[in-house]
């Protein structure tokens, strides 16, 4: 029985509202980074994130995360890829994922890829998040500790007194108040209408070899297979990997053509939504509406730069914890640890490939 047959739908409680922002914790820093480095329109990026948050929420009726393609965003912020390169890479991957999802290849791949490798991807991503969380937290240690304390208090209250976990909502509110107090109101510029533009890379080699290739394996592992597995772990819902794959394809056929950036789903976003209270597609509708509201006034790339990253770091710690718990549900610790370490030290794409190769080599050796 699929998740669509189980009556999963929408709710609009304080917990759902709080959980909605669990998906924005890893999104906002990447959008700010890409906007500041490339001059890309923050407003247009938020516009398409809002549109696809709502669209995926309505379609899946589950807290389906919508995030930037992390490898492409990170390489752009690091100066390796240009904005034109990642837009082309995302559009190229859209075509690939539409073909894979339409012909059912991802479901076949999910039956081949060892669960222990996917668990390693989850654990590796948890380690990456912890590293990022520490980097964010040390910028203003006292406010990071305040955020951590708030989350812990609500976690204990939720367990002992059945109090709704709205810690993410409170932490984000504190961050807004602090940012406005210290830096003043953010610069606001009204959104301009996005225009159609064919993706033409500055360097075809960079876009395909350094962009599309590592992002393909990262998306397959973390945005599709790990998300499908995590829905089963957390919400006991069976979400078809090919449906998720087609969703990634549709988002990236549209967004890069109109000033957005490549998008995907992600197990980190799902872990964050779940950790802070999201259980239905209502969280997507809430966050999508917030993104659309922000997009109206986010013409300036510095629009969200006033928010203290230390508080994002505080929330990121608990997302890492949720992912780490999921990654620990492995039946093959050596493969999971090997995959996690390579994912952390090099990147998730390398971890996925090397972990899968080691698994099949050991399996073949044992079979004689």
C-alpha positions as MATLAB code, in Angstrom:
seq = 'XXXXXXXXXXXXXXXXXXXXXXXXXXXXXXXXXXXXXXXXXXXXXXXXXXXXXXXXXXXXXXXXXXXXXXXXXXXXXXXXXXXXXXXXXXXXXXXXXXXXXXXXXXXXXXXXXXXXXXXXXXXXXXXXXXXXXXXXXXXXXXXXXXXXXXXXXXXXXXXXXXXXXXXXXXXXXXXXXXXXXXXXXXXXXXXXXXXXXXXXXXXXXXXXXXXXXXXXXXXXXXXXXXXXXXXXXXXXXXXXXXXXXXXXXXXXXXXXXXXXXXXXXXXXXXXXXXXXXXXXXXXXXXXXXXXXXXXXXXXXXXXXXXXXXXXXXXXXXXXXXXXXXXXXXXXXXXXXXXXXXXXXXXXXXXXXXXXXXXXXXXXXXXXX';
ca = [
       0.000    0.000    0.000;
       1.450    3.368   -1.002;
       1.547    6.499    1.129;
      -1.242    7.966   -1.034;
      -3.565    5.168    0.094;
      -2.954    5.788    3.790;
      -4.735    9.084    4.164;
      -1.595   11.173    4.677;
      -2.553   14.784    4.069;
      -2.126   18.140    5.742;
      -2.202   19.659    9.180;
      -1.434   23.228   10.237;
      -0.459   22.999   13.899;
       2.316   24.795   15.766;
       4.424   21.638   15.501;
       3.954   21.521   11.736;
       4.822   25.204   11.493;
       7.970   24.666   13.559;
       8.943   21.584   11.592;
       8.542   23.412    8.299;
      11.623   25.474    9.086;
      13.676   22.332    9.643;
      14.115   22.242    5.874;
      15.315   25.841    5.648;
      18.296   25.411    7.977;
      20.532   23.915    5.296;
      18.887   25.879    2.471;
      19.300   29.506    3.566;
      23.109   29.532    4.065;
      23.613   28.017    0.600;
      21.260   30.499   -1.065;
      22.948   33.411    0.677;
      26.378   32.082   -0.333;
      25.434   31.607   -3.994;
      23.765   35.035   -4.129;
      26.752   36.832   -2.591;
      29.381   35.032   -4.717;
      27.619   35.112   -8.095;
      25.210   38.022   -7.818;
      22.316   35.674   -8.633;
      18.906   36.961   -7.600;
      17.957   35.865   -4.095;
      14.374   36.771   -4.930;
      14.221   34.460   -7.953;
      15.840   31.595   -6.050;
      13.360   31.959   -3.181;
      10.495   32.233   -5.681;
      11.170   28.806   -7.173;
      11.870   27.242   -3.795;
       8.476   28.527   -2.686;
       6.728   27.226   -5.795;
       8.228   23.749   -5.521;
       7.799   23.497   -1.764;
       4.085   23.959   -2.320;
       3.945   21.749   -5.426;
       5.737   18.805   -3.795;
       3.689   19.186   -0.622;
       0.458   19.014   -2.614;
       1.653   16.055   -4.678;
       3.291   13.872   -2.014;
       1.169   15.061    0.954;
       4.270   14.419    3.062;
       7.023   16.699    4.426;
       9.071   16.373    1.216;
      12.189   18.573    1.523;
      13.276   20.879   -1.300;
      16.929   21.908   -1.197;
      19.700   23.234   -3.444;
      21.845   20.603   -5.152;
      24.546   20.769   -2.503;
      27.593   19.765   -4.544;
      26.811   22.377   -7.191;
      26.044   25.078   -4.622;
      29.185   24.334   -2.609;
      31.411   24.344   -5.727;
      29.887   27.664   -6.755;
      30.512   29.235   -3.353;
      34.091   27.897   -3.496;
      34.588   29.561   -6.891;
      35.076   26.316   -8.853;
      31.872   26.666  -10.882;
      30.130   29.763  -12.204;
      26.406   30.405  -11.948;
      26.054   29.569  -15.657;
      27.904   26.290  -15.083;
      25.610   25.087  -12.300;
      22.477   26.137  -14.159;
      23.574   24.060  -17.166;
      24.607   21.155  -14.922;
      21.225   21.203  -13.197;
      19.332   21.322  -16.502;
      21.396   18.431  -17.869;
      20.707   16.380  -14.736;
      16.995   17.162  -15.062;
      16.933   15.370  -18.414;
      18.872   12.424  -16.970;
      16.607   12.050  -13.938;
      13.428   12.371  -15.984;
      14.561    9.466  -18.157;
      15.621    7.380  -15.152;
      12.405    8.061  -13.251;
      10.096    7.599  -16.236;
      11.467    4.156  -17.104;
      11.658    2.936  -13.519;
      15.443    2.681  -13.362;
      15.791    4.221   -9.906;
      13.565    1.593   -8.311;
      15.742   -1.079   -9.930;
      18.836    0.728   -8.679;
      17.374    0.868   -5.166;
      17.056   -2.932   -5.196;
      20.742   -3.229   -6.151;
      22.394   -0.565   -3.985;
      23.107   -1.989   -0.509;
      21.139   -0.448    2.339;
      24.378   -0.266    4.330;
      25.800    2.151    1.726;
      22.743    4.406    1.947;
      23.062    4.298    5.751;
      26.684    5.364    5.300;
      25.556    8.324    3.204;
      23.188    9.336    5.996;
      25.914    8.991    8.620;
      28.433   10.847    6.442;
      25.979   13.673    5.906;
      25.438   13.813    9.675;
      29.187   14.297   10.143;
      29.261   16.994    7.468;
      26.383   18.779    9.185;
      28.184   18.582   12.530;
      31.268   20.152   10.983;
      29.169   22.934    9.468;
      27.258   23.360   12.734;
      30.499   23.872   14.664;
      31.717   26.400   12.101;
      28.477   28.344   12.403;
      28.242   28.039   16.198;
      31.679   29.473   16.976;
      30.789   32.753   15.232;
      28.687   33.732   18.296;
      29.103   30.911   20.859;
      26.714   32.269   23.490;
      23.787   32.574   21.107;
      24.497   29.099   19.736;
      24.377   27.711   23.288;
      21.086   29.536   23.834;
      19.652   27.882   20.737;
      20.894   24.445   21.792;
      19.391   24.939   25.244;
      15.984   25.858   23.809;
      15.913   22.746   21.623;
      16.909   20.487   24.537;
      14.263   22.005   26.835;
      11.504   21.420   24.279;
      12.767   17.910   23.583;
      12.444   17.087   27.296;
       9.057   18.819   27.596;
       7.799   16.924   24.547;
       8.820   13.622   26.125;
       7.620   14.313   29.672;
       4.583   16.589   29.266;
       3.536   16.121   25.614;
       4.315   19.791   24.868;
       4.461   20.595   21.101;
       8.040   20.970   19.909;
       8.157   24.513   18.531;
      11.839   25.018   19.350;
      12.901   25.732   15.757;
      10.241   28.429   15.488;
      11.431   30.087   18.708;
      15.110   29.883   17.723;
      14.418   31.446   14.330;
      12.354   34.218   15.943;
      15.230   34.972   18.349;
      17.606   35.057   15.378;
      15.437   37.586   13.536;
      15.139   39.819   16.612;
      18.889   39.626   17.275;
      19.797   40.286   13.637;
      17.507   43.307   13.355;
      18.775   44.668   16.703;
      22.454   44.354   15.750;
      22.410   45.047   12.000;
      19.146   46.892   11.512;
      16.385   45.985    9.077;
      17.626   44.054    6.055;
      17.911   45.749    2.683;
      14.697   45.207    0.734;
      14.216   45.436   -3.009;
      10.999   44.383   -4.727;
      11.254   41.303   -6.925;
      11.558   41.687  -10.697;
       9.832   39.225  -13.010;
      12.046   36.263  -13.913;
      12.974   35.999  -17.584;
      13.537   32.929  -19.742;
      17.172   32.118  -20.499;
      18.712   29.001  -22.033;
      21.451   27.526  -19.821;
      24.797   28.036  -21.548;
      27.849   27.069  -19.425;
      31.001   29.158  -19.204;
      32.917   25.869  -19.325;
      31.245   22.707  -20.625;
      33.970   20.547  -19.053;
      33.551   22.145  -15.637;
      29.763   21.952  -15.814;
      29.678   18.250  -16.730;
      32.802   16.742  -15.112;
      33.066   18.814  -11.932;
      29.387   19.623  -11.667;
      26.945   17.080  -13.088;
      28.979   13.921  -12.428;
      29.502   14.202   -8.638;
      26.049   15.723   -8.194;
      24.422   12.781   -9.997;
      25.727   10.252   -7.489;
      25.014   12.564   -4.558;
      21.431   13.109   -5.732;
      20.844    9.416   -6.409;
      22.144    8.465   -2.969;
      21.016   11.278   -0.693;
      18.130   12.942   -2.518;
      16.368    9.810   -3.721;
      17.402    6.531   -2.088;
      18.159    7.964    1.373;
      14.963   10.053    1.338;
      12.851    7.037    0.376;
      14.470    4.996    3.142;
      14.077    7.783    5.710;
      10.361    8.149    4.967;
      10.071    4.461    5.790;
      12.150    4.862    8.967;
      10.459    7.977   10.359;
       6.903    7.995    9.024;
       6.432    4.359    7.952;
       5.578    5.565    4.439;
       6.665    3.808    1.239;
       7.590    6.506   -1.268;
       8.530    5.265   -4.742;
      12.155    6.269   -5.553;
      11.150    6.819   -9.184;
       8.500    9.353   -8.122;
      11.162   11.257   -6.188;
      13.488   11.016   -9.198;
      10.859   12.429  -11.556;
      10.178   15.221   -9.084;
      13.869   16.204   -9.161;
      13.733   16.173  -12.941;
      10.650   18.389  -13.169;
      12.049   20.973  -10.730;
      15.254   21.332  -12.715;
      13.622   21.485  -16.111;
      11.871   24.663  -14.936;
      13.932   26.468  -12.267;
      17.270   26.908  -14.123;
      15.485   28.373  -17.153;
      14.066   31.297  -15.151;
      16.828   32.431  -12.809;
      16.637   29.749  -10.119;
      19.307   27.257   -9.144;
      19.360   23.439   -9.347;
      17.181   21.829   -6.673;
      16.692   18.355   -5.246;
      15.245   16.627   -2.223;
      17.444   15.558    0.692;
      17.515   13.302    3.719;
      19.001   16.115    5.810;
      16.009   18.338    5.153;
      13.596   15.524    5.938;
      15.432   14.767    9.179;
      15.217   18.450   10.113;
      11.511   18.696    9.344;
      10.749   15.567   11.336;
      12.996   16.522   14.262;
      11.146   19.813   14.762;
       7.602   18.522   14.305;
       6.651   18.153   10.619;
       4.590   15.079    9.775;
       2.506   16.054    6.707;
       2.575   18.047    3.493;
       1.297   20.987    5.514;
       4.889   21.838    6.404;
       5.669   22.312    2.703;
       2.700   24.607    2.213;
       3.745   26.681    5.224;
       7.407   27.021    4.223;
       6.539   27.558    0.571;
       4.241   30.432    1.496;
       6.990   31.978    3.667;
       9.508   31.660    0.812;
       7.084   33.325   -1.612;
       6.516   36.155    0.868;
      10.263   36.652    1.315;
      10.808   36.515   -2.448;
       8.659   39.620   -2.932;
      11.199   41.762   -1.042;
      14.452   39.817   -1.495;
      15.809   41.554   -4.566;
      18.967   42.421   -2.627;
      21.494   39.527   -2.269;
      22.210   40.735    1.287;
      18.562   40.330    2.289;
      19.058   37.322    4.592;
      22.640   38.043    5.586;
      21.541   39.635    8.890;
      20.450   36.319   10.448;
      23.065   34.926   12.901;
      24.560   31.719   11.496;
      25.310   30.615   15.071;
      21.628   29.795   15.559;
      21.524   27.839   12.316;
      24.463   25.871   13.698;
      22.543   25.133   16.886;
      19.614   23.681   14.931;
      21.918   21.839   12.540;
      23.367   19.836   15.442;
      19.999   18.209   16.095;
      19.399   17.507   12.409;
      22.775   15.747   12.381;
      21.674   13.748   15.425;
      18.465   12.638   13.663;
      20.409   11.593   10.558;
      22.998    9.812   12.683;
      20.264    7.765   14.348;
      18.927    6.771   10.921;
      22.417    5.864    9.725;
      22.974    3.652   12.755;
      20.195    1.277   11.611;
      22.646   -0.664    9.473;
      23.143   -4.376    9.043;
      26.784   -3.966    7.944;
      28.784   -1.546   10.093;
      32.146   -1.859    8.231;
      30.568   -0.830    4.913;
      28.533    1.929    6.557;
      31.553    3.368    8.376;
      33.735    3.135    5.259;
      31.098    4.949    3.206;
      30.548    7.559    5.920;
      34.251    8.336    6.347;
      34.853    8.796    2.619;
      31.676   10.854    2.324;
      32.897   13.101    5.132;
      36.550   13.372    4.077;
      36.072   13.621    0.274;
      32.422   13.942   -0.784;
      29.183   11.995   -0.743;
      29.476   10.936   -4.381;
      32.859    9.280   -3.789;
      31.550    7.658   -0.612;
      28.586    6.241   -2.508;
      30.704    4.788   -5.324;
      33.507    3.448   -3.113;
      31.134    1.983   -0.540;
      29.116    0.201   -3.234;
      32.276   -1.111   -4.907;
      33.668   -2.446   -1.610;
      30.355   -4.109   -0.745;
      30.185   -6.000   -4.041;
      33.871   -6.924   -3.935;
      33.452   -8.456   -0.465;
      30.243  -10.181   -1.541;
      31.951  -11.698   -4.588;
      34.927  -12.778   -2.483;
      32.686  -14.501    0.049;
      30.791  -16.286   -2.716;
      34.108  -17.718   -3.877;
];
